[in-house]
Every structure is written in structure tokens, then in C-alpha cells.
């Protein structure tokens, strides 16, 4: 299953690269929820579990061959830890965006203003990931149940066209 997802991603990015060369500016946004977190209710800002740390490494592996221009996280340990292996591989410092009522529109506006024609990874939460997908123009963005950590969404934004969404899975099954 991992190989199938990887092959699909490679084909998708090859298509994106070809479309980019034909003078259409395409912005690619890859969105994931943070990896598995410690569920201890006493923790205010829970870290990732060992399974979550493994998933974060898998995310870096899946995106290793993809040019990533920016990584967005929220200011929580679980999103920072999910981003860390990818940020290390890509030699990027993640941009932290404060959560709140305007979070999704803020992220979408930053991507549109500062990363047009580039590839951005957004690591959020079960609710914020759906909200950012909607803010990027996908009205029917899928909900992410609390038990799912393996979703990987790709939104492509091309001038003059409706945004497109591809839904994939990565890493170990998390259901």
C-alpha cells in the first residue's frame, strides 16, 4: 500500500511539473493531520507516541523526492514533532501559525500570497486540516475522524481553474 501511494504521488507530481512548464502557475498544498499523539488527558500539549514518531519519519520518506518550499505547523508539540523529520530532510524551518477562528483563512492567504507556484506542506489537526482545505477552495473537504492519522491530502490550485483535491493514505493504517 505504501508503494502504491508513493507511486501515485510521484505520478501526480510529475503531472504537476508538466502542467507547470506549460505556463500555468500551479500551487501544490500537501496537508496532513499531526501523527499519533499521547492520549493522556492530563497532558495539555501532548507529544507524539512512538507510533506517531514513526509516522512523522514516514512522511519525510514519502515526500523525500518532492521539492517542498515551505512547511506550516501550529504551535503545538504534536504538529512540530510531525514536521521535524521532513524539515530536517528539506532543510526548512517550519512556519508556525497561531490557531484560532481565522487560522484556516490565515494559512490559505499566506500560501496564496507568499508561495504561489510552489509546494507547501501544512501539518494541522483533525479539524484545522479540513478547514484549510475548505479555505483553499474545496467546498466538500472530507472530515477526519479522531482515530485517523494516515490521511494525506493534496490540493492543487491553478489560475483560472477550480482547485482539485486528491486524498491518499501514508504510513501504517490508522483506523
C-alpha positions in Angstrom: 0.0 0.0 0.0 2.9 2.4 0.8 4.4 1.7 -2.6 1.1 2.4 -4.3 0.7 5.7 -2.5 4.3 6.6 -3.3 3.8 5.8 -7.0 0.6 7.7 -7.2 2.3 10.7 -5.5 5.2 10.5 -8.0 2.9 10.4 -10.9 0.8 13.2 -9.5 3.8 15.5 -9.0 5.1 14.6 -12.5 1.8 15.8 -13.9 2.0 18.9 -11.8 5.5 19.6 -13.1 4.4 19.2 -16.7 1.4 21.5 -16.2 3.7 24.0 -14.5 6.0 24.0 -17.6 3.1 24.8 -19.9 2.9 28.3 -18.4 0.1 27.6 -15.9 1.1 28.5 -12.4 0.2 25.7 -10.1 0.4 25.8 -6.3 0.5 22.4 -4.6 -0.6 22.2 -0.9 0.0 18.9 0.9 -2.0 18.6 4.1 -1.8 16.1 6.9 -3.0 15.8 10.4 -0.3 15.5 13.1 0.7 11.9 13.7 -0.5 9.8 16.7 -0.4 11.7 19.9 -0.2 10.7 23.5 -3.9 10.4 24.7 -3.2 11.1 28.4 -5.9 13.7 29.2 -3.6 15.2 31.9 -1.3 16.5 29.2 -2.1 20.0 28.0 0.2 19.8 24.9 0.7 16.1 24.3 3.7 14.8 22.4 3.7 12.1 19.7 3.6 8.4 20.7 6.4 6.1 19.3 3.9 5.2 16.5 3.5 8.9 15.8 7.2 9.5 15.6 7.5 6.6 13.2 4.7 8.1 11.1 6.5 11.5 11.1 9.6 9.8 9.7 7.4 8.0 7.1 6.0 11.4 6.0 9.6 12.6 5.4 10.3 9.4 3.5 7.2 9.7 1.3 8.0 13.4 0.5 11.7 12.9 0.1 11.7 13.2 -3.6 9.3 16.1 -3.7 10.5 19.7 -3.7 9.0 21.3 -0.7 9.3 25.1 -0.4 7.6 25.7 3.0 6.1 23.8 5.9 3.3 25.2 8.1 2.5 23.9 11.6 0.5 25.1 14.6 2.3 26.0 17.8 1.7 22.6 19.4 4.2 19.9 20.2 2.4 17.2 18.1 2.5 19.3 14.9 6.1 20.4 15.5 7.2 16.8 16.0 5.3 15.6 12.9 7.1 18.3 10.9 10.6 17.8 12.3 11.9 14.9 10.2 10.6 16.5 7.0 12.0 19.9 8.0 15.4 18.2 8.7 15.4 16.5 5.3 14.3 19.6 3.4 16.5 22.0 5.5 13.5 24.2 6.2 12.3 26.0 9.3 8.5 25.4 9.7 6.3 28.5 9.9 4.1 28.4 12.9 0.6 29.9 12.5 -1.4 30.6 15.6 -4.7 28.6 15.8 -8.0 30.4 16.3 -11.1 31.4 14.4 -9.1 32.8 11.5 -6.4 30.1 11.3 -7.6 28.4 8.1 -8.1 31.7 6.2 -4.7 32.9 7.5 -2.9 29.8 6.3 -4.6 29.9 2.9 -3.9 33.6 2.5 -0.2 33.1 3.4 0.1 30.3 0.8 -1.6 32.4 -1.9 0.5 35.5 -1.1 3.9 34.0 -0.5 4.1 30.6 -2.1 2.3 30.9 -5.5 3.6 28.2 -7.9 5.4 26.4 -5.0 4.8 23.3 -2.9 3.8 23.7 0.7 3.1 21.2 3.4 0.6 22.0 6.1 0.6 19.9 9.3 -2.5 20.6 11.4 -5.2 18.8 13.4 -8.3 16.8 12.6 -10.5 20.0 12.4 -8.0 22.5 11.1 -6.9 20.3 8.2 -10.4 20.2 6.9 -10.9 23.9 7.4 -7.7 24.8 5.5 -8.8 22.5 2.6 -12.1 24.5 2.5 -10.2 27.8 2.7 -8.2 26.7 -0.3 -11.4 26.3 -2.3 -12.6 22.7 -1.8 -16.1 23.0 -0.5 -16.6 19.3 0.2 -13.4 18.8 2.2 -13.5 15.4 4.0 -13.8 15.2 7.8 -11.0 13.5 9.6 -12.2 11.2 12.5 -10.2 11.4 15.7 -8.9 7.9 15.2 -7.3 8.6 11.8 -3.8 9.8 11.4 -2.9 8.4 7.9 -4.7 10.9 5.6 -2.6 12.8 3.1 -4.4 15.4 1.1 -3.1 17.3 -2.0 -4.8 20.4 -3.1 -3.7 21.9 -6.4 -4.5 25.5 -7.2 -4.1 26.7 -10.8 -5.0 30.2 -12.0 -8.4 30.2 -13.8 -9.3 26.7 -12.7 -11.2 25.2 -9.8 -8.9 23.8 -7.1 -8.6 20.0 -7.1 -8.2 17.6 -4.2 -6.6 14.2 -4.1 -7.0 12.1 -1.0 -4.3 9.5 -0.1 -3.0 7.5 2.8 0.5 7.1 4.1 2.3 5.0 6.7 0.8 2.4 8.9 -3.0 2.1 8.7 -4.5 4.2 11.5 -8.2 3.3 11.8 
